[in-house]
Structure formats: C-alpha cells, structure tokens
C-alpha cells in the first residue's frame, strides 16, 4: 500500500501553497494565508498547523485536512493516488502501491486528522443533556426497538438530549418560533456532525416531524458548522477496535445497530446521514483494516452509496462486505423492529 505518511512528511502544506503563488505568512504555531478555496478578503482565514501539518479554513470552508486533501481540493480531483503522484512529480510504482502498511504503534487520535475550532453554544456539553430511562423508551417505541439498545447508544456517547428553538412552518402554515424536545445523534467527544430528531411522538408512538412543507415532512435537522459527510459513531468504534463496524445510512438504522449490539453482537454502528454523501476523506483512516459490514437498503440511491463507500473503504484496506436488507424489511430499522433474524447479517 502507498506509504501516505512518508509522502506527507516529504511535502509541507505551506511549501505547496507558496509554490502555487499563495502568500503564506508565519504565525504562532504555524502559518496563515488567505484561503484559496473560496472568495474572501481575510488574509488569515487559512491556518496551517506546523507540527501536525493540517490546514483549517476558519471562515467558509471549515475543515480541510492534510497536504493530500489540499492538493485534491486545489486540483479539483478526488483520487488520492493522483494527488500523491502530483506531489512526488512522478508515477508511483506497482511496488509502492502494494507495499503493506507498517503496524500502527500509537492509536490514531481525532486531533491528528481533523482541525478543531470553537463550537456553537448548543454543541457544548452543558447544552446536550444526559438522558433517563423514560426518554430511551420514547425513542424505542417510535422506532420499534428495545430501549436497552437506545441506552447503549447513550452510554457510548452517541445520543444526547436538548430543548431546541426552531423557526419554520407546519401543515397549518408558517409560525415564527417553536420549542421542541429533541434527541441528538453525535459523537459527544468530537461533535463534527450532529443530527436532531423530535423526541415527542403521535398517539401511535410514531416520531413527529419538525414541520411539513408542500406535503413533505422534515424529520431530521442538522446544524452548522456540522460536517454532514462525517460518519457518526467513530468515537465508539475507536473505543472498541476489535468490533465490526456496521456502516448504515440514516438515524433510525444507526439506533437499530445499537439494538443489535444489545443482542450480544460485537458491533458498533457508524452512521452516514444521507445516501448522497461520500465518506469524509479525513474520516477514512478510522476504518483502516477494520471489519466493516455495509448495510444496503433497497433503493437506487443506497445502492450507489454502498458502492461508493466500498470503493473508499478499499483505499484503507478495510475488510468489508455488503449486507442487503431483505425486501420485506426496507431498511435495517424496519428489519429489526419486524423481528428479522439478525444472524443473517453475519452469516448471510
């Protein structure tokens, strides 16, 4: 496999930008520059961390990443091999491409791969509350799951609660403001992506949407500066390095994955909230050489998503396979709530 670390060690971000006529200034702990990836006048919008060698745009772009991420964004390409070859100024040999990775001695840390910045007040710990059994049971009833699985998500830092203030409209027309009791799916330790659903439900236990517009309900909301392509559940996956990762699409399927763990299977569900998303490139190292089951739903968008994720996971040598949800299930949440045979996921 390509020795990405060696290539990144040979090429510094500030040098690459300077060679491409970006004015780079030395600053405390690194370098600053006007971010070349969006229009703006702030001459210090981009910060390059000198020792860890990752770049962060603190205005419009959000997280950027390593020198390889910078090269891909600069050249408008999505092939990391091509980015390596552009940096090296040569084609990589077949031997280099097949060279095995050296064993990792120090566990990968979030701060080594993503750039942190102050989060909005609602993302801070005091705003995201711990839950109780009653709240777990409300979610479980709405999803048709066991409440102990919901508690597992909570105990692993993937579920919290809050009361949120929204503006929008419902089926009765526009309203200015309304408060909702919500639950949030996230990585509490590193909330790169936070997805909210209403906690309250109708008389049948079905979760209510935030609003209905043109007949279409909006059931899930995210908040900026979330990275919507960031997989949620990585914190828990790091804490359980031998567990199989269930890569799922959607909040319901992520909760269903915790239900499966509650049944005694050593799995950690990691959610990509939206089949249109590609896995954030900076998150891929966390899947390196992990056992991954991609849970594929029965629709064209999820079929394309599964193929796209599989291609990405192959670049980090994840041991992966797909599991297609039976037609009678629809998605993993439906499959579990209908009493589907979980063993089929692991022994298809």
Protein Blocks (a to p, Z undefined) as FASTA:
>chain_A
ZZfklmmmmpcfklmmmmnopacdddehiacdddfkbgcfbfklpccdfklopaddfkln
opnbdfklmmmmmnopabfklmmmmmnopacdfklmmpccdddfbdcdfklmbccddddf
klpmklmccddfklmmmmmmmnopafklmmmmmmnopaccdddddddddfkopcfbdcdd
ddddddfklcfbccdddfbdcfkopacdfbdcehiacfbdcddfbdfkbcghjlmmmmmm
mbccdddedjklmmmmmmmmmnopacdddddedjkbccdfklmmmmgopacdddddddfk
lmmmmmmmmmmmmmnopacddddddfklopamlmmmnopafklmmmZZ
